């Protein structure tokens, strides 16, 4: 992975902690909107982590594919990104 692990790991660890908290909130039968708010916060953290991973991929793997001059490598990297975007 080419992304900055020092930026990605804390985001995901925080999201994991918040997810554990949401599970506890569900067990405690907490108010729906409080749970929804926490889920939105988790989603935001995961999205930030995904952006960091994608940034690392673009600045590392994709840039490298373009610098090598290998057309098939460039097409493959672009295809990977398109495939990822199609999933969202």
N, CA, C and O of each residue as an XYZ file, in Angstrom:
352
protein
N       0.851     -1.180      0.000
C       0.000      0.000      0.000
C       0.888      1.231      0.000
O       1.853      1.315      0.759
N       0.554      2.178     -0.851
C       1.358      3.391     -0.987
C       0.821      4.555     -0.163
O       1.480      5.588     -0.042
N      -0.354      4.397      0.394
C      -0.947      5.473      1.200
C      -0.177      5.633      2.501
O       0.496      4.711      2.963
N      -0.288      6.814      3.078
C       0.370      7.114      4.341
C      -0.354      6.371      5.466
O      -1.448      6.759      5.877
N       0.264      5.315      5.950
C      -0.359      4.491      6.994
C      -0.635      5.292      8.262
O      -1.586      5.000      8.987
N       0.188      6.293      8.529
C       0.000      7.110      9.726
C      -1.260      7.969      9.637
O      -1.743      8.475     10.650
N      -1.788      8.133      8.429
C      -3.028      8.876      8.259
C      -4.228      7.933      8.169
O      -5.315      8.261      8.646
N      -4.033      6.769      7.560
C      -5.140      5.836      7.335
C      -5.490      5.059      8.603
O      -6.662      4.949      8.961
N      -4.484      4.526      9.275
C      -4.741      3.668     10.440
C      -5.535      4.357     11.545
O      -6.486      3.761     12.053
N      -5.191      5.585     11.944
C      -5.989      6.220     13.005
C      -7.454      6.424     12.610
O      -8.348      6.290     13.445
N      -7.695      6.746     11.352
C      -9.069      6.915     10.896
C      -9.855      5.621     11.055
O     -10.981      5.623     11.552
N      -9.250      4.520     10.629
C      -9.945      3.231     10.701
C     -10.063      2.726     12.134
O     -11.060      2.098     12.489
N      -9.058      2.994     12.957
C      -9.157      2.585     14.366
C     -10.267      3.367     15.080
O     -11.004      2.815     15.897
N     -10.370      4.648     14.757
C     -11.436      5.459     15.345
C     -12.798      4.955     14.883
O     -13.728      4.838     15.681
N     -12.912      4.655     13.579
C     -14.173      4.126     13.047
C     -14.540      2.816     13.720
O     -15.706      2.582     14.041
N     -13.541      1.956     13.937
C     -13.802      0.677     14.607
C     -14.303      0.907     16.035
O     -15.233      0.240     16.490
N     -13.687      1.844     16.726
C     -14.134      2.161     18.084
C     -15.549      2.710     18.104
O     -16.353      2.358     18.968
N     -15.845      3.575     17.143
C     -17.190      4.125     17.068
C     -18.209      3.045     16.714
O     -19.335      3.064     17.212
N     -17.820      2.115     15.865
C     -18.731      1.023     15.502
C     -19.050      0.165     16.725
O     -20.194     -0.242     16.925
N     -18.040     -0.104     17.531
C     -18.290     -0.826     18.782
C     -19.267     -0.047     19.669
O     -20.138     -0.629     20.316
N     -19.106      1.271     19.686
C     -20.009      2.111     20.459
C     -21.434      2.052     19.933
O     -22.384      2.043     20.715
N     -21.587      2.013     18.624
C     -22.928      1.926     18.024
C     -23.579      0.590     18.375
O     -24.770      0.534     18.680
N     -22.799     -0.471     18.329
C     -23.357     -1.776     18.715
C     -23.852     -1.752     20.151
O     -24.890     -2.334     20.464
N     -23.112     -1.084     21.020
C     -23.531     -0.945     22.416
C     -24.797     -0.094     22.510
O     -25.697     -0.388     23.297
N     -24.857      0.959     21.702
C     -26.050      1.804     21.689
C     -27.280      0.999     21.264
O     -28.364      1.184     21.817
N     -27.115      0.117     20.294
C     -28.221     -0.718     19.828
C     -28.649     -1.676     20.927
O     -29.841     -1.870     21.163
N     -27.663     -2.282     21.605
C     -27.978     -3.184     22.727
C     -28.746     -2.448     23.823
O     -29.644     -3.008     24.452
N     -28.378     -1.179     24.041
C     -29.009     -0.376     25.093
C     -30.308      0.274     24.627
O     -30.930      1.030     25.373
N     -30.717     -0.022     23.388
C     -31.959      0.507     22.816
C     -31.995      2.036     22.846
O     -32.981      2.647     23.256
N     -30.887      2.630     22.400
C     -30.783      4.095     22.375
C     -31.623      4.693     21.254
O     -32.108      3.980     20.376
N     -31.782      5.980     21.295
C     -32.600      6.736     20.351
C     -32.055      6.582     18.926
O     -30.850      6.671     18.693
N     -32.968      6.350     17.986
C     -32.619      6.082     16.580
C     -31.711      7.149     15.981
O     -30.725      6.826     15.319
N     -32.036      8.409     16.207
C     -31.267      9.485     15.594
C     -29.855      9.574     16.159
O     -28.925      9.964     15.452
N     -29.689      9.213     17.430
C     -28.339      9.180     17.997
C     -27.506      8.102     17.306
O     -26.331      8.315     17.010
N     -28.105      6.965     17.056
C     -27.421      5.872     16.367
C     -27.106      6.284     14.934
O     -25.994      6.063     14.453
N     -28.078      6.882     14.252
C     -27.879      7.314     12.869
C     -26.751      8.340     12.764
O     -25.964      8.309     11.818
N     -26.676      9.238     13.728
C     -25.617     10.248     13.743
C     -24.248      9.594     13.879
O     -23.301      9.977     13.193
N     -24.146      8.614     14.758
C     -22.874      7.909     14.941
C     -22.498      7.111     13.695
O     -21.328      7.050     13.318
N     -23.496      6.501     13.061
C     -23.226      5.762     11.824
C     -22.725      6.698     10.729
O     -21.854      6.331      9.941
N     -23.276      7.898     10.686
C     -22.820      8.884      9.710
C     -21.369      9.283      9.983
O     -20.593      9.468      9.045
N     -21.004      9.414     11.231
C     -19.628      9.748     11.597
C     -18.676      8.628     11.179
O     -17.578      8.888     10.687
N     -19.100      7.394     11.376
C     -18.283      6.238     10.974
C     -18.093      6.239      9.464
O     -16.986      6.041      8.962
N     -19.174      6.461      8.760
C     -19.119      6.502      7.289
C     -18.140      7.576      6.816
O     -17.385      7.354      5.869
N     -18.150      8.715      7.458
C     -17.252      9.809      7.101
C     -15.786      9.406      7.314
O     -14.934      9.690      6.472
N     -15.504      8.759      8.417
C     -14.134      8.317      8.698
C     -13.654      7.286      7.672
O     -12.518      7.354      7.203
N     -14.512      6.348      7.334
C     -14.150      5.328      6.356
C     -13.928      5.976      4.991
O     -13.016      5.595      4.258
N     -14.761      6.952      4.658
C     -14.611      7.662      3.387
C     -13.272      8.407      3.342
O     -12.591      8.397      2.317
N     -12.899      9.043      4.438
C     -11.611      9.740      4.501
C     -10.451      8.756      4.333
O      -9.474      9.051      3.645
N     -10.564      7.607      4.956
C      -9.525      6.586      4.820
C      -9.438      6.106      3.374
O      -8.344      5.919      2.840
N     -10.583      5.910      2.750
C     -10.599      5.484      1.347
C      -9.941      6.529      0.454
O      -9.187      6.179     -0.454
N     -10.217      7.802      0.699
C      -9.588      8.869     -0.091
C      -8.072      8.843      0.067
O      -7.343      9.048     -0.904
N      -7.595      8.593      1.276
C      -6.148      8.527      1.503
C      -5.527      7.354      0.745
O      -4.456      7.491      0.153
N      -6.194      6.213      0.763
C      -5.693      5.042      0.042
C      -5.691      5.321     -1.460
O      -4.728      4.997     -2.154
N      -6.749      5.911     -1.947
C      -6.832      6.236     -3.371
C      -5.791      7.285     -3.755
O      -5.189      7.196     -4.825
N      -5.578      8.264     -2.902
C      -4.546      9.280     -3.150
C      -3.178      8.613     -3.277
O      -2.406      8.933     -4.181
N      -2.885      7.694     -2.374
C      -1.613      6.977     -2.442
C      -1.487      6.170     -3.717
O      -0.411      6.092     -4.311
N      -2.588      5.572     -4.135
C      -2.585      4.783     -5.376
C      -2.329      5.687     -6.580
O      -1.534      5.349     -7.457
N      -3.000      6.826     -6.618
C      -2.820      7.747     -7.739
C      -1.409      8.311     -7.792
O      -0.796      8.373     -8.858
N      -0.900      8.719     -6.643
C       0.430      9.331     -6.605
C       1.562      8.312     -6.686
O       2.710      8.672     -6.946
N       1.238      7.047     -6.463
C       2.263      6.006     -6.511
C       2.094      5.115     -7.724
O       2.788      5.272     -8.728
N       1.180      4.193     -7.623
C       1.004      3.164     -8.663
C       0.614      3.756    -10.012
O       1.189      3.393    -11.037
N      -0.354      4.659    -10.020
C      -0.828      5.218    -11.294
C       0.246      6.110    -11.909
O       0.520      6.022    -13.106
N       0.843      6.952    -11.103
C       1.897      7.829    -11.619
C       3.045      6.994    -12.191
O       3.587      7.320    -13.247
N       3.406      5.935    -11.504
C       4.470      5.048    -11.971
C       4.107      4.410    -13.321
O       4.959      4.300    -14.203
N       2.857      3.994    -13.481
C       2.411      3.398    -14.734
C       2.513      4.399    -15.883
O       2.839      4.022    -17.008
N       2.237      5.663    -15.605
C       2.338      6.675    -16.647
C       3.794      7.017    -16.956
O       4.134      7.301    -18.105
N       4.646      6.993    -15.948
C       6.053      7.339    -16.163
C       6.817      6.260    -16.923
O       7.798      6.560    -17.605
N       6.379      5.014    -16.812
C       7.088      3.928    -17.495
C       6.828      3.929    -18.992
O       7.597      3.345    -19.755
N       5.753      4.577    -19.421
C       5.429      4.610    -20.838
C       4.733      3.350    -21.326
O       4.517      3.199    -22.528
N       4.379      2.445    -20.428
C       3.708      1.190    -20.797
C       2.212      1.447    -20.920
O       1.524      1.652    -19.920
N       1.714      1.434    -22.156
C       0.308      1.750    -22.413
C      -0.636      0.766    -21.733
O      -1.678      1.175    -21.221
N      -0.297     -0.507    -21.716
C      -1.186     -1.488    -21.084
C      -1.248     -1.292    -19.570
O      -2.297     -1.506    -18.963
N      -0.138     -0.888    -18.958
C      -0.130     -0.611    -17.515
C      -0.997      0.607    -17.215
O      -1.743      0.614    -16.236
N      -0.901      1.634    -18.054
C      -1.734      2.836    -17.867
C      -3.212      2.483    -17.977
O      -4.018      2.894    -17.143
N      -3.561      1.724    -19.006
C      -4.952      1.333    -19.201
C      -5.461      0.498    -18.031
O      -6.605      0.653    -17.605
N      -4.618     -0.378    -17.516
C      -5.011     -1.217    -16.385
C      -5.292     -0.366    -15.148
O      -6.285     -0.584    -14.454
N      -4.426      0.595    -14.876
C      -4.608      1.450    -13.695
C      -5.855      2.315    -13.836
O      -6.607      2.476    -12.874
N      -6.079      2.863    -15.004
C      -7.286      3.656    -15.234
C      -8.515      2.772    -15.085
O      -9.511      3.188    -14.493
N      -8.454      1.559    -15.616
C      -9.562      0.616    -15.487
C      -9.877      0.290    -14.042
O     -11.045      0.174    -13.670
N      -8.855      0.142    -13.233
C      -9.068     -0.135    -11.802
C      -9.844      0.999    -11.132
O     -10.756      0.760    -10.340
N      -9.472      2.217    -11.459
C     -10.123      3.378    -10.844
C     -11.568      3.476    -11.316
O     -12.467      3.739    -10.517
N     -11.794      3.267    -12.603
C     -13.155      3.314    -13.139
C     -14.013      2.238    -12.477
O     -15.160      2.495    -12.111
N     -13.469      1.055    -12.324
C     -14.197     -0.041    -11.679
C     -14.571      0.328    -10.238
O     -15.684      0.057     -9.787
N     -13.637      0.942     -9.533
C     -13.906      1.381     -8.162
C     -15.006      2.437     -8.136
O     -15.914      2.365     -7.308
N     -14.933      3.411     -9.030
C     -15.935      4.472     -9.071
C     -17.304      3.922     -9.452
O     -18.323      4.423     -8.978
N     -17.339      2.905    -10.297
C     -18.616      2.311    -10.683
C     -19.297      1.619     -9.502
O     -20.514      1.433     -9.522
N     -18.549      1.241     -8.494
C     -19.110      0.567     -7.317
C     -19.753      1.543     -6.338
O     -20.509      1.139     -5.454
N     -19.450      2.819     -6.498
C     -19.983      3.805     -5.538
C     -21.308      4.339     -5.966
O     -21.890      5.174     -5.273
